[in-house]
Amino acid sequence: MRTTLDIDPRVLAAARARVNDGRNRSIGDAVSELAIAGLATGPLTTDTNGLVLLPSSPGHVVTDDLVAEALCGR
């Protein structure tokens, strides 16, 4: 199906990287593949206050310093 979408530049870059992986396919196919992969991860979990809980990574602790560094763009 053809449609017009405004796609985040990061998503478009990820789709282009998938197109350039040596397989013969379109950007639309790559965006569809990314969307389906995102749907396969299941719904995001929320806590009792309605905040989205991101999946954790074992052994990786997010500290105040890491947050400050990310916010400052260092």
N, CA, C and O atoms as a GROMACS GRO file, in nm:
protein
  296
    1MET      N    1   0.085  -0.117   0.000
    1MET     CA    2   0.000   0.000   0.000
    1MET      C    3   0.090   0.124   0.000
    1MET      O    4   0.191   0.128   0.070
    2ARG      N    5   0.052   0.221  -0.078
    2ARG     CA    6   0.127   0.347  -0.082
    2ARG      C    7   0.063   0.447   0.011
    2ARG      O    8  -0.060   0.459   0.018
    3THR      N    9   0.147   0.520   0.082
    3THR     CA   10   0.099   0.626   0.170
    3THR      C   11   0.214   0.724   0.191
    3THR      O   12   0.328   0.694   0.158
    4THR      N   13   0.185   0.839   0.245
    4THR     CA   14   0.288   0.939   0.274
    4THR      C   15   0.303   0.950   0.425
    4THR      O   16   0.204   0.964   0.497
    5LEU      N   17   0.426   0.944   0.472
    5LEU     CA   18   0.456   0.952   0.615
    5LEU      C   19   0.566   1.053   0.641
    5LEU      O   20   0.655   1.070   0.558
    6ASP      N   21   0.560   1.118   0.755
    6ASP     CA   22   0.673   1.198   0.804
    6ASP      C   23   0.751   1.106   0.897
    6ASP      O   24   0.700   1.066   1.002
    7ILE      N   25   0.873   1.072   0.860
    7ILE     CA   26   0.954   0.976   0.934
    7ILE      C   27   1.068   1.048   1.003
    7ILE      O   28   1.136   1.132   0.944
    8ASP      N   29   1.087   1.015   1.130
    8ASP     CA   30   1.198   1.070   1.206
    8ASP      C   31   1.330   1.040   1.133
    8ASP      O   32   1.347   0.930   1.082
    9PRO      N   33   1.421   1.136   1.126
    9PRO     CA   34   1.547   1.114   1.054
    9PRO      C   35   1.626   0.993   1.106
    9PRO      O   36   1.696   0.928   1.028
   10ARG      N   37   1.616   0.963   1.235
   10ARG     CA   38   1.687   0.847   1.289
   10ARG      C   39   1.628   0.717   1.236
   10ARG      O   40   1.701   0.621   1.211
   11VAL      N   41   1.497   0.715   1.220
   11VAL     CA   42   1.432   0.595   1.165
   11VAL      C   43   1.470   0.579   1.018
   11VAL      O   44   1.498   0.468   0.972
   12LEU      N   45   1.470   0.689   0.946
   12LEU     CA   46   1.509   0.684   0.805
   12LEU      C   47   1.653   0.636   0.789
   12LEU      O   48   1.683   0.558   0.699
   13ALA      N   49   1.743   0.683   0.876
   13ALA     CA   50   1.883   0.640   0.871
   13ALA      C   51   1.893   0.489   0.899
   13ALA      O   52   1.970   0.419   0.833
   14ALA      N   53   1.816   0.441   0.996
   14ALA     CA   54   1.818   0.297   1.027
   14ALA      C   55   1.764   0.217   0.909
   14ALA      O   56   1.818   0.111   0.877
   15ALA      N   57   1.660   0.267   0.846
   15ALA     CA   58   1.604   0.198   0.729
   15ALA      C   59   1.704   0.197   0.613
   15ALA      O   60   1.720   0.095   0.546
   16ARG      N   61   1.769   0.309   0.591
   16ARG     CA   62   1.869   0.314   0.483
   16ARG      C   63   1.984   0.217   0.510
   16ARG      O   64   2.035   0.154   0.418
   17ALA      N   65   2.024   0.205   0.636
   17ALA     CA   66   2.132   0.111   0.670
   17ALA      C   67   2.088  -0.032   0.638
   17ALA      O   68   2.169  -0.113   0.594
   18ARG      N   69   1.960  -0.062   0.660
   18ARG     CA   70   1.910  -0.196   0.629
   18ARG      C   71   1.902  -0.218   0.479
   18ARG      O   72   1.923  -0.329   0.432
   19VAL      N   73   1.872  -0.113   0.403
   19VAL     CA   74   1.866  -0.125   0.258
   19VAL      C   75   2.005  -0.149   0.202
   19VAL      O   76   2.021  -0.224   0.105
   20ASN      N   77   2.105  -0.088   0.262
   20ASN     CA   78   2.242  -0.099   0.214
   20ASN      C   79   2.314  -0.222   0.267
   20ASN      O   80   2.437  -0.228   0.259
   21ASP      N   81   2.242  -0.320   0.321
   21ASP     CA   82   2.307  -0.438   0.377
   21ASP      C   83   2.333  -0.546   0.272
   21ASP      O   84   2.371  -0.658   0.307
   22GLY      N   85   2.312  -0.513   0.145
   22GLY     CA   86   2.342  -0.608   0.038
   22GLY      C   87   2.221  -0.680  -0.018
   22GLY      O   88   2.229  -0.743  -0.124
   23ARG      N   89   2.108  -0.670   0.052
   23ARG     CA   90   1.986  -0.733   0.001
   23ARG      C   91   1.915  -0.631  -0.088
   23ARG      O   92   1.924  -0.511  -0.065
   24ASN      N   93   1.846  -0.680  -0.186
   24ASN     CA   94   1.778  -0.593  -0.282
   24ASN      C   95   1.637  -0.565  -0.233
   24ASN      O   96   1.546  -0.644  -0.258
   25ARG      N   97   1.618  -0.452  -0.161
   25ARG     CA   98   1.485  -0.416  -0.113
   25ARG      C   99   1.471  -0.265  -0.103
   25ARG      O  100   1.569  -0.191  -0.113
   26SER      N  101   1.349  -0.221  -0.082
   26SER     CA  102   1.320  -0.078  -0.081
   26SER      C  103   1.325  -0.022   0.062
   26SER      O  104   1.327  -0.097   0.159
   27ILE      N  105   1.326   0.111   0.071
   27ILE     CA  106   1.319   0.179   0.201
   27ILE      C  107   1.187   0.140   0.269
   27ILE      O  108   1.185   0.117   0.390
   28GLY      N  109   1.079   0.132   0.194
   28GLY     CA  110   0.951   0.094   0.251
   28GLY      C  111   0.955  -0.044   0.316
   28GLY      O  112   0.900  -0.064   0.424
   29ASP      N  113   1.023  -0.139   0.250
   29ASP     CA  114   1.038  -0.272   0.308
   29ASP      C  115   1.117  -0.266   0.439
   29ASP      O  116   1.082  -0.332   0.536
   30ALA      N  117   1.223  -0.185   0.440
   30ALA     CA  118   1.307  -0.173   0.559
   30ALA      C  119   1.231  -0.106   0.674
   30ALA      O  120   1.243  -0.149   0.788
   31VAL      N  121   1.153  -0.001   0.644
   31VAL     CA  122   1.074   0.065   0.748
   31VAL      C  123   0.969  -0.032   0.803
   31VAL      O  124   0.946  -0.037   0.923
   32SER      N  125   0.907  -0.109   0.715
   32SER     CA  126   0.809  -0.208   0.759
   32SER      C  127   0.875  -0.312   0.850
   32SER      O  128   0.817  -0.351   0.952
   33GLU      N  129   0.994  -0.356   0.813
   33GLU     CA  130   1.066  -0.454   0.896
   33GLU      C  131   1.097  -0.397   1.035
   33GLU      O  132   1.082  -0.466   1.135
   34LEU      N  133   1.139  -0.270   1.040
   34LEU     CA  134   1.166  -0.206   1.168
   34LEU      C  135   1.039  -0.194   1.252
   34LEU      O  136   1.041  -0.218   1.373
   35ALA      N  137   0.929  -0.157   1.189
   35ALA     CA  138   0.802  -0.142   1.260
   35ALA      C  139   0.755  -0.277   1.315
   35ALA      O  140   0.711  -0.285   1.430
   36ILE      N  141   0.765  -0.382   1.234
   36ILE     CA  142   0.723  -0.514   1.279
   36ILE      C  143   0.811  -0.562   1.394
   36ILE      O  144   0.761  -0.623   1.489
   37ALA      N  145   0.941  -0.535   1.386
   37ALA     CA  146   1.031  -0.573   1.496
   37ALA      C  147   0.993  -0.499   1.624
   37ALA      O  148   0.998  -0.557   1.733
   38GLY      N  149   0.954  -0.373   1.612
   38GLY     CA  150   0.912  -0.296   1.728
   38GLY      C  151   0.783  -0.350   1.787
   38GLY      O  152   0.768  -0.353   1.909
   39LEU      N  153   0.691  -0.392   1.702
   39LEU     CA  154   0.565  -0.449   1.750
   39LEU      C  155   0.588  -0.583   1.818
   39LEU      O  156   0.514  -0.618   1.911
   40ALA      N  157   0.688  -0.657   1.775
   40ALA     CA  158   0.714  -0.789   1.830
   40ALA      C  159   0.768  -0.783   1.973
   40ALA      O  160   0.763  -0.883   2.044
   41THR      N  161   0.818  -0.667   2.015
   41THR     CA  162   0.872  -0.657   2.150
   41THR      C  163   0.762  -0.652   2.254
   41THR      O  164   0.790  -0.665   2.374
   42GLY      N  165   0.639  -0.634   2.212
   42GLY     CA  166   0.526  -0.632   2.303
   42GLY      C  167   0.503  -0.493   2.359
   42GLY      O  168   0.580  -0.400   2.334
   43PRO      N  169   0.396  -0.480   2.436
   43PRO     CA  170   0.363  -0.349   2.491
   43PRO      C  171   0.463  -0.307   2.599
   43PRO      O  172   0.522  -0.391   2.667
   44LEU      N  173   0.480  -0.177   2.612
   44LEU     CA  174   0.567  -0.125   2.717
   44LEU      C  175   0.495  -0.137   2.850
   44LEU      O  176   0.374  -0.121   2.859
   45THR      N  177   0.571  -0.166   2.953
   45THR     CA  178   0.515  -0.178   3.087
   45THR      C  179   0.511  -0.042   3.153
   45THR      O  180   0.601   0.040   3.134
   46THR      N  181   0.406  -0.018   3.231
   46THR     CA  182   0.398   0.107   3.303
   46THR      C  183   0.387   0.078   3.452
   46THR      O  184   0.338  -0.027   3.493
   47ASP      N  185   0.433   0.174   3.532
   47ASP     CA  186   0.418   0.158   3.676
   47ASP      C  187   0.284   0.214   3.720
   47ASP      O  188   0.203   0.253   3.636
   48THR      N  189   0.259   0.217   3.848
   48THR     CA  190   0.128   0.260   3.899
   48THR      C  191   0.099   0.407   3.872
   48THR      O  192  -0.016   0.449   3.879
   49ASN      N  193   0.202   0.486   3.841
   49ASN     CA  194   0.184   0.628   3.812
   49ASN      C  195   0.171   0.655   3.663
   49ASN      O  196   0.159   0.770   3.621
   50GLY      N  197   0.172   0.550   3.582
   50GLY     CA  198   0.157   0.566   3.438
   50GLY      C  199   0.287   0.594   3.363
   50GLY      O  200   0.284   0.620   3.243
   51LEU      N  201   0.401   0.588   3.433
   51LEU     CA  202   0.530   0.610   3.367
   51LEU      C  203   0.571   0.483   3.293
   51LEU      O  204   0.552   0.373   3.343
   52VAL      N  205   0.628   0.500   3.174
   52VAL     CA  206   0.676   0.386   3.096
   52VAL      C  207   0.806   0.337   3.157
   52VAL      O  208   0.898   0.415   3.180
   53LEU      N  209   0.812   0.207   3.183
   53LEU     CA  210   0.933   0.146   3.237
   53LEU      C  211   1.014   0.088   3.121
   53LEU      O  212   0.964   0.003   3.047
   54LEU      N  213   1.136   0.133   3.106
   54LEU     CA  214   1.223   0.083   3.000
   54LEU      C  215   1.287  -0.047   3.044
   54LEU      O  216   1.310  -0.068   3.163
   55PRO      N  217   1.316  -0.135   2.949
   55PRO     CA  218   1.379  -0.262   2.988
   55PRO      C  219   1.517  -0.236   3.048
   55PRO      O  220   1.589  -0.146   3.004
   56SER      N  221   1.552  -0.314   3.147
   56SER     CA  222   1.681  -0.297   3.212
   56SER      C  223   1.787  -0.381   3.142
   56SER      O  224   1.757  -0.475   3.069
   57SER      N  225   1.910  -0.344   3.166
   57SER     CA  226   2.024  -0.418   3.114
   57SER      C  227   2.106  -0.466   3.233
   57SER      O  228   2.159  -0.384   3.307
   58PRO      N  229   2.117  -0.596   3.253
   58PRO     CA  230   2.188  -0.648   3.371
   58PRO      C  231   2.329  -0.591   3.381
   58PRO      O  232   2.404  -0.588   3.284
   59GLY      N  233   2.364  -0.545   3.500
   59GLY     CA  234   2.498  -0.492   3.525
   59GLY      C  235   2.517  -0.347   3.484
   59GLY      O  236   2.624  -0.292   3.506
   60HIS      N  237   2.415  -0.285   3.426
   60HIS     CA  238   2.427  -0.146   3.382
   60HIS      C  239   2.342  -0.058   3.472
   60HIS      O  240   2.219  -0.067   3.472
   61VAL      N  241   2.409   0.026   3.549
   61VAL     CA  242   2.339   0.114   3.643
   61VAL      C  243   2.341   0.256   3.588
   61VAL      O  244   2.447   0.308   3.554
   62VAL      N  245   2.225   0.318   3.580
   62VAL     CA  246   2.215   0.457   3.535
   62VAL      C  247   2.228   0.546   3.659
   62VAL      O  248   2.145   0.542   3.749
   63THR      N  249   2.333   0.625   3.660
   63THR     CA  250   2.360   0.712   3.775
   63THR      C  251   2.320   0.855   3.742
   63THR      O  252   2.294   0.889   3.627
   64ASP      N  253   2.316   0.939   3.845
   64ASP     CA  254   2.289   1.081   3.824
   64ASP      C  255   2.393   1.143   3.730
   64ASP      O  256   2.360   1.227   3.647
   65ASP      N  257   2.518   1.101   3.744
   65ASP     CA  258   2.625   1.154   3.658
   65ASP      C  259   2.602   1.118   3.511
   65ASP      O  260   2.624   1.202   3.424
   66LEU      N  261   2.558   0.995   3.484
   66LEU     CA  262   2.530   0.956   3.346
   66LEU      C  263   2.415   1.038   3.288
   66LEU      O  264   2.420   1.078   3.172
   67VAL      N  265   2.312   1.061   3.370
   67VAL     CA  266   2.198   1.141   3.324
   67VAL      C  267   2.243   1.284   3.295
   67VAL      O  268   2.207   1.340   3.192
   68ALA      N  269   2.322   1.343   3.386
   68ALA     CA  270   2.371   1.480   3.366
   68ALA      C  271   2.456   1.488   3.240
   68ALA      O  272   2.445   1.584   3.163
   69GLU      N  273   2.539   1.388   3.219
   69GLU     CA  274   2.625   1.385   3.099
   69GLU      C  275   2.540   1.377   2.972
   69GLU      O  276   2.570   1.443   2.873
   70ALA      N  277   2.436   1.296   2.975
   70ALA     CA  278   2.347   1.283   2.858
   70ALA      C  279   2.271   1.412   2.832
   70ALA      O  280   2.252   1.452   2.717
   71LEU      N  281   2.228   1.478   2.938
   71LEU     CA  282   2.153   1.602   2.922
   71LEU      C  283   2.241   1.715   2.869
   71LEU      O  284   2.194   1.802   2.797
   72CYS      N  285   2.368   1.713   2.904
   72CYS     CA  286   2.461   1.818   2.860
   72CYS      C  287   2.516   1.790   2.721
   72CYS      O  288   2.577   1.878   2.659
   73GLY      N  289   2.495   1.669   2.671
   73GLY     CA  290   2.540   1.634   2.536
   73GLY      C  291   2.690   1.617   2.526
   73GLY      O  292   2.749   1.642   2.420
   74ARG      N  293   2.752   1.574   2.633
   74ARG     CA  294   2.898   1.555   2.630
   74ARG      C  295   2.937   1.430   2.561
   74ARG      O  296   3.055   1.399   2.551
   0.00000   0.00000   0.00000
